[in-house]
């Protein structure tokens, strides 16, 4: 993207925000009086404790039912040391995760899902899927298989698994955000993050899909939860986490599909009791092959933190991979990893940048500085009193994720600038502004 194109988008988004300000003030005088203190902050409010407890109990019962359903079928297996539970009982917003309550050895079987408990195309051919490059952006046949099971209702044998579909909230995905939330994210990013590549456009164009709400939801469910062409119960309950760049890899599970027989989840290293079972959406080559927000040039480049957000609707935790187009040098890709340094004792230290390919130069440094300055202007604009009326037009979820994405960008650019200055031997004052905790100073997070 050229600097001119970026400036045009920036101007258009600013104009949109000003329009919303004026319309809100003119037609809805009360919203102009809204203050940032009135916007619900992240976390749990007292009058929602019972609601959250009921939701957690419902979810736990659902997890137990799914596990027993798999075990009840011939060939179905779930390790006794594997459990699906609330990631943090004090914070329901973190959702569920897959954990082990005992030591797991490398190569140990975590679960095995029989072939007839996997939703897949009717004409599935295992030979087609050996090459990651053949993985689809969206498996139309799998979506139609899911729709068929949904239409069967209580007659479907997938009842315990389909309950997860019914609980699936598409509004958490970026492409389903409100217009205000979408414009806000584009303003933060400095370009149109959705472009022409939304999943539903794939569904309409490539699958001849309908605009039926259930069908659209099925398409989004498959594209965000399937392993290639297969919806594998239990597999899709494992959360995303990248491998640490500074210590033995964090990814501790792999999936092996034995066509016509089963899908196995296998430990790729020793796993301690209490650890969460995770896999990476970023560096999994089969997931990369279906990534339509393709800013990475090769599978080795990965999807990147921004693409993870565009595809799955969340801002990943550390480690992160950042992929930017340097508008100062013909949109040349700048790729780096960001993670906490690891000491000999395994304790986390300061954030550390590792360059993916080329070392940074003066042009790279100038690009990073301009982007950080742009984000400072975004913070100032959104901290203004009038911005509160805009915030009232988006959901709490959109507000929180937009805040996290802005924070992640600020942290990434601050650390990239610091690392580039060190690489170029530029003397700079010692600063302590590179942690995630410091990213909110004086701006966006003060809404």
VENSUL-V798656 format. One record per residue. N is the residue number from 1. RES is the residue in one letter. NEAR is the number of other ideal C-beta (glycine too) atoms within 8 Angstrom. D_FIRST is the distance of its C-alpha to the first C-alpha in whole Angstrom. Layout:
n->N res->RES near->NEAR d_first->D_FIRST
n->N res->RES near->NEAR d_first->D_FIRST
//
This chain:
n->1 res->X near->7 d_first->0
n->2 res->X near->7 d_first->4
n->3 res->X near->7 d_first->7
n->4 res->X near->6 d_first->8
n->5 res->X near->9 d_first->6
n->6 res->X near->12 d_first->7
n->7 res->X near->8 d_first->10
n->8 res->X near->8 d_first->11
n->9 res->X near->12 d_first->11
n->10 res->X near->11 d_first->13
n->11 res->X near->8 d_first->15
n->12 res->X near->8 d_first->16
n->13 res->X near->11 d_first->16
n->14 res->X near->10 d_first->19
n->15 res->X near->8 d_first->20
n->16 res->X near->9 d_first->21
n->17 res->X near->13 d_first->22
n->18 res->X near->8 d_first->25
n->19 res->X near->8 d_first->26
n->20 res->X near->12 d_first->27
n->21 res->X near->12 d_first->29
n->22 res->X near->8 d_first->31
n->23 res->X near->8 d_first->31
n->24 res->X near->14 d_first->32
n->25 res->X near->12 d_first->35
n->26 res->X near->6 d_first->36
n->27 res->X near->5 d_first->37
n->28 res->X near->9 d_first->37
n->29 res->X near->6 d_first->39
n->30 res->X near->6 d_first->40
n->31 res->X near->11 d_first->36
n->32 res->X near->10 d_first->36
n->33 res->X near->6 d_first->38
n->34 res->X near->11 d_first->37
n->35 res->X near->7 d_first->36
n->36 res->X near->8 d_first->34
n->37 res->X near->4 d_first->38
n->38 res->X near->5 d_first->38
n->39 res->X near->13 d_first->35
n->40 res->X near->4 d_first->36
n->41 res->X near->4 d_first->35
n->42 res->X near->5 d_first->34
n->43 res->X near->6 d_first->37
n->44 res->X near->9 d_first->41
n->45 res->X near->6 d_first->43
n->46 res->X near->5 d_first->47
n->47 res->X near->4 d_first->47
n->48 res->X near->8 d_first->45
n->49 res->X near->8 d_first->46
n->50 res->X near->6 d_first->49
n->51 res->X near->7 d_first->46
n->52 res->X near->10 d_first->44
n->53 res->X near->8 d_first->47
n->54 res->X near->8 d_first->48
n->55 res->X near->9 d_first->44
n->56 res->X near->11 d_first->44
n->57 res->X near->8 d_first->48
n->58 res->X near->8 d_first->46
n->59 res->X near->10 d_first->44
n->60 res->X near->10 d_first->46
n->61 res->X near->8 d_first->48
n->62 res->X near->12 d_first->46
n->63 res->X near->13 d_first->45
n->64 res->X near->8 d_first->49
n->65 res->X near->10 d_first->49
n->66 res->X near->15 d_first->46
n->67 res->X near->11 d_first->48
n->68 res->X near->8 d_first->51
n->69 res->X near->14 d_first->50
n->70 res->X near->16 d_first->48
n->71 res->X near->9 d_first->52
n->72 res->X near->6 d_first->54
n->73 res->X near->10 d_first->53
n->74 res->X near->4 d_first->54
n->75 res->X near->8 d_first->52
n->76 res->X near->13 d_first->50
n->77 res->X near->9 d_first->50
n->78 res->X near->11 d_first->48
n->79 res->X near->11 d_first->49
n->80 res->X near->5 d_first->51
n->81 res->X near->10 d_first->49
n->82 res->X near->13 d_first->46
n->83 res->X near->9 d_first->46
n->84 res->X near->12 d_first->43
n->85 res->X near->9 d_first->43
n->86 res->X near->12 d_first->41
n->87 res->X near->10 d_first->39
n->88 res->X near->6 d_first->41
n->89 res->X near->5 d_first->44
n->90 res->X near->3 d_first->43
n->91 res->X near->9 d_first->39
n->92 res->X near->9 d_first->39
n->93 res->X near->7 d_first->35
n->94 res->X near->8 d_first->35
n->95 res->X near->8 d_first->36
n->96 res->X near->10 d_first->38
n->97 res->X near->15 d_first->38
n->98 res->X near->13 d_first->40
n->99 res->X near->12 d_first->42
n->100 res->X near->15 d_first->45
n->101 res->X near->8 d_first->48
n->102 res->X near->7 d_first->50
n->103 res->X near->9 d_first->49
n->104 res->X near->11 d_first->47
n->105 res->X near->7 d_first->47
n->106 res->X near->7 d_first->45
n->107 res->X near->5 d_first->45
n->108 res->X near->9 d_first->47
n->109 res->X near->10 d_first->46
n->110 res->X near->12 d_first->45
n->111 res->X near->13 d_first->45
n->112 res->X near->11 d_first->46
n->113 res->X near->14 d_first->45
n->114 res->X near->13 d_first->47
n->115 res->X near->9 d_first->45
n->116 res->X near->6 d_first->47
n->117 res->X near->13 d_first->45
n->118 res->X near->12 d_first->42
n->119 res->X near->10 d_first->40
n->120 res->X near->11 d_first->38
n->121 res->X near->9 d_first->38
n->122 res->X near->6 d_first->42
n->123 res->X near->5 d_first->41
n->124 res->X near->9 d_first->40
n->125 res->X near->7 d_first->40
n->126 res->X near->10 d_first->39
n->127 res->X near->6 d_first->39
n->128 res->X near->6 d_first->36
n->129 res->X near->13 d_first->34
n->130 res->X near->6 d_first->35
n->131 res->X near->5 d_first->32
n->132 res->X near->9 d_first->29
n->133 res->X near->5 d_first->26
n->134 res->X near->9 d_first->29
n->135 res->X near->10 d_first->28
n->136 res->X near->9 d_first->27
n->137 res->X near->9 d_first->24
n->138 res->X near->14 d_first->27
n->139 res->X near->11 d_first->30
n->140 res->X near->12 d_first->32
n->141 res->X near->11 d_first->35
n->142 res->X near->15 d_first->35
n->143 res->X near->16 d_first->34
n->144 res->X near->9 d_first->37
n->145 res->X near->12 d_first->39
n->146 res->X near->14 d_first->38
n->147 res->X near->11 d_first->39
n->148 res->X near->8 d_first->42
n->149 res->X near->11 d_first->43
n->150 res->X near->12 d_first->42
n->151 res->X near->6 d_first->44
n->152 res->X near->8 d_first->47
n->153 res->X near->6 d_first->47
n->154 res->X near->5 d_first->50
n->155 res->X near->4 d_first->51
n->156 res->X near->10 d_first->48
n->157 res->X near->5 d_first->49
n->158 res->X near->10 d_first->46
n->159 res->X near->9 d_first->47
n->160 res->X near->10 d_first->46
n->161 res->X near->13 d_first->43
n->162 res->X near->11 d_first->42
n->163 res->X near->11 d_first->42
n->164 res->X near->10 d_first->39
n->165 res->X near->12 d_first->37
n->166 res->X near->6 d_first->39
n->167 res->X near->7 d_first->38
n->168 res->X near->9 d_first->34
n->169 res->X near->5 d_first->32
n->170 res->X near->9 d_first->29
n->171 res->X near->8 d_first->28
n->172 res->X near->8 d_first->27
n->173 res->X near->12 d_first->24
n->174 res->X near->12 d_first->21
n->175 res->X near->8 d_first->21
n->176 res->X near->8 d_first->24
n->177 res->X near->12 d_first->24
n->178 res->X near->9 d_first->25
n->179 res->X near->6 d_first->23
n->180 res->X near->11 d_first->23
n->181 res->X near->13 d_first->22
n->182 res->X near->11 d_first->19
n->183 res->X near->11 d_first->18
n->184 res->X near->13 d_first->19
n->185 res->X near->13 d_first->17
n->186 res->X near->14 d_first->14
n->187 res->X near->12 d_first->15
n->188 res->X near->12 d_first->15
n->189 res->X near->10 d_first->12
n->190 res->X near->10 d_first->10
n->191 res->X near->9 d_first->8
n->192 res->X near->6 d_first->10
n->193 res->X near->11 d_first->12
n->194 res->X near->10 d_first->14
n->195 res->X near->6 d_first->12
n->196 res->X near->4 d_first->15
n->197 res->X near->8 d_first->16
n->198 res->X near->8 d_first->19
n->199 res->X near->13 d_first->22
n->200 res->X near->11 d_first->24
n->201 res->X near->9 d_first->22
n->202 res->X near->15 d_first->23
n->203 res->X near->15 d_first->27
n->204 res->X near->10 d_first->27
n->205 res->X near->6 d_first->26
n->206 res->X near->9 d_first->27
n->207 res->X near->12 d_first->30
n->208 res->X near->5 d_first->31
n->209 res->X near->12 d_first->31
n->210 res->X near->4 d_first->33
n->211 res->X near->7 d_first->32
n->212 res->X near->6 d_first->35
n->213 res->X near->6 d_first->34
n->214 res->X near->8 d_first->36
n->215 res->X near->13 d_first->34
n->216 res->X near->13 d_first->31
n->217 res->X near->11 d_first->32
n->218 res->X near->13 d_first->33
n->219 res->X near->16 d_first->30
n->220 res->X near->14 d_first->28
n->221 res->X near->12 d_first->31
n->222 res->X near->14 d_first->31
n->223 res->X near->12 d_first->27
n->224 res->X near->10 d_first->27
n->225 res->X near->7 d_first->31
n->226 res->X near->13 d_first->32
n->227 res->X near->11 d_first->32
n->228 res->X near->10 d_first->31
n->229 res->X near->11 d_first->33
n->230 res->X near->13 d_first->36
n->231 res->X near->15 d_first->36
n->232 res->X near->13 d_first->38
n->233 res->X near->14 d_first->40
n->234 res->X near->14 d_first->40
n->235 res->X near->12 d_first->37
n->236 res->X near->11 d_first->35
n->237 res->X near->9 d_first->36
n->238 res->X near->11 d_first->35
n->239 res->X near->9 d_first->32
n->240 res->X near->12 d_first->29
n->241 res->X near->12 d_first->29
n->242 res->X near->13 d_first->27
n->243 res->X near->10 d_first->30
n->244 res->X near->11 d_first->30
n->245 res->X near->7 d_first->29
n->246 res->X near->8 d_first->32
n->247 res->X near->5 d_first->35
n->248 res->X near->5 d_first->36
n->249 res->X near->8 d_first->34
n->250 res->X near->9 d_first->34
n->251 res->X near->13 d_first->34
n->252 res->X near->11 d_first->37
n->253 res->X near->13 d_first->37
n->254 res->X near->8 d_first->37
n->255 res->X near->12 d_first->37
n->256 res->X near->7 d_first->39
n->257 res->X near->11 d_first->40
n->258 res->X near->9 d_first->43
n->259 res->X near->10 d_first->43
n->260 res->X near->5 d_first->46
n->261 res->X near->7 d_first->47
n->262 res->X near->9 d_first->45
n->263 res->X near->15 d_first->42
n->264 res->X near->11 d_first->43
n->265 res->X near->14 d_first->41
n->266 res->X near->12 d_first->42
n->267 res->X near->14 d_first->42
n->268 res->X near->9 d_first->40
n->269 res->X near->8 d_first->41
n->270 res->X near->8 d_first->44
n->271 res->X near->10 d_first->43
n->272 res->X near->7 d_first->45
n->273 res->X near->8 d_first->47
n->274 res->X near->6 d_first->45
n->275 res->X near->9 d_first->41
n->276 res->X near->9 d_first->39
n->277 res->X near->15 d_first->38
n->278 res->X near->14 d_first->34
n->279 res->X near->12 d_first->32
n->280 res->X near->11 d_first->28
n->281 res->X near->10 d_first->25
n->282 res->X near->15 d_first->23
n->283 res->X near->9 d_first->25
n->284 res->X near->9 d_first->27
n->285 res->X near->8 d_first->26
n->286 res->X near->11 d_first->27
n->287 res->X near->11 d_first->25
n->288 res->X near->14 d_first->22
n->289 res->X near->12 d_first->23
n->290 res->X near->11 d_first->22
n->291 res->X near->12 d_first->19
n->292 res->X near->9 d_first->17
n->293 res->X near->12 d_first->14
n->294 res->X near->6 d_first->14
n->295 res->X near->9 d_first->11
n->296 res->X near->14 d_first->15
n->297 res->X near->4 d_first->15
n->298 res->X near->5 d_first->19
n->299 res->X near->9 d_first->22
n->300 res->X near->4 d_first->22
n->301 res->X near->12 d_first->19
n->302 res->X near->11 d_first->20
n->303 res->X near->13 d_first->18
n->304 res->X near->14 d_first->17
n->305 res->X near->13 d_first->18
n->306 res->X near->12 d_first->15
n->307 res->X near->14 d_first->16
n->308 res->X near->15 d_first->20
n->309 res->X near->14 d_first->19
n->310 res->X near->9 d_first->18
n->311 res->X near->13 d_first->20
n->312 res->X near->9 d_first->23
n->313 res->X near->8 d_first->23
n->314 res->X near->9 d_first->24
n->315 res->X near->10 d_first->23
n->316 res->X near->11 d_first->24
n->317 res->X near->5 d_first->27
n->318 res->X near->7 d_first->27
n->319 res->X near->11 d_first->26
n->320 res->X near->13 d_first->22
n->321 res->X near->16 d_first->20
n->322 res->X near->14 d_first->16
n->323 res->X near->13 d_first->13
n->324 res->X near->9 d_first->10
n->325 res->X near->9 d_first->7
n->326 res->X near->13 d_first->8
n->327 res->X near->10 d_first->6
n->328 res->X near->8 d_first->9
n->329 res->X near->9 d_first->10
n->330 res->X near->4 d_first->8
n->331 res->X near->9 d_first->6
n->332 res->X near->7 d_first->10
n->333 res->X near->12 d_first->11
n->334 res->X near->12 d_first->13
n->335 res->X near->13 d_first->16
n->336 res->X near->12 d_first->19
n->337 res->X near->11 d_first->22
n->338 res->X near->14 d_first->23
n->339 res->X near->13 d_first->27
n->340 res->X near->11 d_first->30
n->341 res->X near->10 d_first->32
n->342 res->X near->10 d_first->36
n->343 res->X near->8 d_first->39
n->344 res->X near->3 d_first->42
n->345 res->X near->4 d_first->43
n->346 res->X near->6 d_first->40
n->347 res->X near->6 d_first->39
n->348 res->X near->6 d_first->36
n->349 res->X near->8 d_first->35
n->350 res->X near->7 d_first->32
n->351 res->X near->13 d_first->28
n->352 res->X near->12 d_first->27
n->353 res->X near->11 d_first->24
n->354 res->X near->8 d_first->24
n->355 res->X near->10 d_first->21
n->356 res->X near->8 d_first->21
n->357 res->X near->5 d_first->20
n->358 res->X near->4 d_first->20
n->359 res->X near->5 d_first->21
n->360 res->X near->12 d_first->19
n->361 res->X near->7 d_first->20
n->362 res->X near->6 d_first->19
n->363 res->X near->9 d_first->16
n->364 res->X near->12 d_first->15
n->365 res->X near->14 d_first->18
n->366 res->X near->9 d_first->16
n->367 res->X near->14 d_first->13
n->368 res->X near->12 d_first->15
n->369 res->X near->9 d_first->17
n->370 res->X near->9 d_first->15
n->371 res->X near->12 d_first->13
n->372 res->X near->12 d_first->17
n->373 res->X near->8 d_first->18
n->374 res->X near->10 d_first->16
n->375 res->X near->13 d_first->17
n->376 res->X near->9 d_first->21
n->377 res->X near->8 d_first->20
n->378 res->X near->13 d_first->19
n->379 res->X near->12 d_first->23
n->380 res->X near->9 d_first->24
n->381 res->X near->10 d_first->23
n->382 res->X near->11 d_first->24
n->383 res->X near->10 d_first->28
n->384 res->X near->7 d_first->29
n->385 res->X near->4 d_first->32
n->386 res->X near->9 d_first->30
n->387 res->X near->13 d_first->28
n->388 res->X near->13 d_first->31
n->389 res->X near->15 d_first->31
n->390 res->X near->14 d_first->27
n->391 res->X near->12 d_first->28
n->392 res->X near->10 d_first->31
n->393 res->X near->9 d_first->29
n->394 res->X near->13 d_first->28
n->395 res->X near->8 d_first->30
n->396 res->X near->8 d_first->31
n->397 res->X near->8 d_first->29
n->398 res->X near->13 d_first->25
n->399 res->X near->13 d_first->26
n->400 res->X near->9 d_first->27
n->401 res->X near->12 d_first->24
n->402 res->X near->13 d_first->22
n->403 res->X near->11 d_first->24
n->404 res->X near->9 d_first->24
n->405 res->X near->13 d_first->20
n->406 res->X near->14 d_first->20
n->407 res->X near->13 d_first->22
n->408 res->X near->13 d_first->21
n->409 res->X near->12 d_first->18
n->410 res->X near->12 d_first->20
n->411 res->X near->14 d_first->22
n->412 res->X near->12 d_first->20
n->413 res->X near->12 d_first->18
n->414 res->X near->12 d_first->22
n->415 res->X near->13 d_first->23
n->416 res->X near->13 d_first->20
n->417 res->X near->12 d_first->21
n->418 res->X near->12 d_first->25
n->419 res->X near->13 d_first->24
n->420 res->X near->12 d_first->22
n->421 res->X near->10 d_first->25
n->422 res->X near->8 d_first->28
n->423 res->X near->8 d_first->26
n->424 res->X near->10 d_first->26
n->425 res->X near->5 d_first->29
n->426 res->X near->7 d_first->28
n->427 res->X near->3 d_first->31
n->428 res->X near->7 d_first->30
n->429 res->X near->3 d_first->33
n->430 res->X near->4 d_first->33
n->431 res->X near->7 d_first->31
n->432 res->X near->6 d_first->32
n->433 res->X near->7 d_first->29
n->434 res->X near->11 d_first->27
n->435 res->X near->10 d_first->29
n->436 res->X near->8 d_first->28
n->437 res->X near->5 d_first->31
n->438 res->X near->9 d_first->30
n->439 res->X near->12 d_first->26
n->440 res->X near->10 d_first->27
n->441 res->X near->6 d_first->29
n->442 res->X near->5 d_first->29
n->443 res->X near->12 d_first->27
n->444 res->X near->13 d_first->25
n->445 res->X near->9 d_first->28
n->446 res->X near->8 d_first->30
n->447 res->X near->12 d_first->30
//
